[in-house]
Amino acid sequence: MLEMLTALFLLIGAAFALIGSVGLARLPDLFMRLHGPTKATTLGIGGILIASILHFSDQGQGVSLHEILITLFVFTTAPISAYLVARTGLHLDARNGDNVD
């Protein structure tokens, strides 16, 4: 049963990561492209990390500190980096798409 739950979280995480990556490649301007990696891909990484926590806690090692630290790092740095990229885009006036590719 735990293997099925782990596989489910892996599939959900992979689907969100794929959707976020496609959104990053396909959306037209800088501000729309920020939503792909900051929202969907972060959820995808979260799903994969939950699957990793479930898998390694089932192995008898308990909850690993590595997964918890990775989760805190990703969920902390993704919004901060998106904020900095958005502020830079506003500073460069990237709303029209003329200055930034």
C-alpha positions in Angstrom: 0.0 0.0 0.0 2.8 2.4 0.8 4.5 1.7 -2.5 1.3 2.7 -4.3 1.1 5.9 -2.3 4.8 6.6 -3.1 4.2 6.0 -6.8 1.1 8.2 -6.7 3.1 11.1 -5.2 5.9 10.5 -7.8 3.4 10.7 -10.6 1.7 13.8 -9.3 5.1 15.5 -8.7 6.3 14.6 -12.2 3.1 15.9 -13.7 3.3 19.2 -11.9 7.0 19.5 -12.8 6.2 18.8 -16.5 3.4 21.3 -16.5 5.6 24.0 -14.9 8.4 23.3 -17.4 6.1 23.5 -20.4 4.6 26.7 -19.0 8.1 28.2 -18.7 8.9 27.4 -22.3 5.5 28.3 -23.9 4.2 31.4 -22.1 4.7 34.6 -23.9 6.3 37.1 -21.5 8.5 37.3 -18.4 5.7 37.8 -15.9 3.6 34.9 -17.2 6.7 32.7 -17.3 7.3 33.3 -13.6 4.2 31.2 -12.7 5.5 28.0 -14.2 8.6 27.5 -12.1 7.4 29.2 -9.0 4.0 27.5 -8.7 3.7 24.3 -10.6 7.3 23.2 -10.5 7.5 23.9 -6.7 4.4 21.7 -6.2 6.1 19.0 -8.4 9.2 19.1 -6.3 7.1 18.9 -3.2 5.3 15.8 -4.5 8.6 14.1 -5.3 10.0 15.0 -1.9 6.9 13.6 -0.1 7.4 10.4 -2.1 11.0 10.3 -1.1 10.1 10.8 2.6 7.6 8.0 2.4 10.0 5.6 0.6 12.9 6.1 3.0 10.8 6.1 6.1 9.4 2.7 5.0 13.0 1.5 4.7 13.4 1.7 8.5 15.6 4.8 8.5 13.0 7.1 9.8 12.3 10.6 8.4 15.5 11.9 6.9 16.7 15.4 7.7 17.9 15.8 4.1 14.4 15.8 2.6 13.1 18.2 5.2 16.0 20.6 4.6 15.5 20.4 0.8 11.8 21.1 1.2 12.5 24.2 3.4 15.1 25.4 0.9 13.0 25.0 -2.2 9.8 26.5 -0.6 11.8 29.4 0.7 14.0 30.2 -2.3 11.4 29.9 -5.1 9.2 32.8 -4.0 12.2 35.0 -3.2 13.8 34.4 -6.6 10.5 35.0 -8.3 10.1 38.2 -6.4 13.6 39.4 -7.4 13.0 38.4 -11.1 9.7 40.3 -11.1 11.3 43.4 -9.6 14.0 43.3 -12.1 11.5 42.9 -14.9 9.6 45.9 -13.6 12.8 47.9 -13.4 13.7 47.0 -17.0 10.1 47.6 -18.1 9.7 44.1 -19.5 5.9 44.4 -19.6 6.0 45.0 -23.4 8.6 42.3 -24.0 10.9 44.7 -25.8 13.9 44.7 -23.5 13.9 41.1 -22.2 13.8 37.8 -24.1 
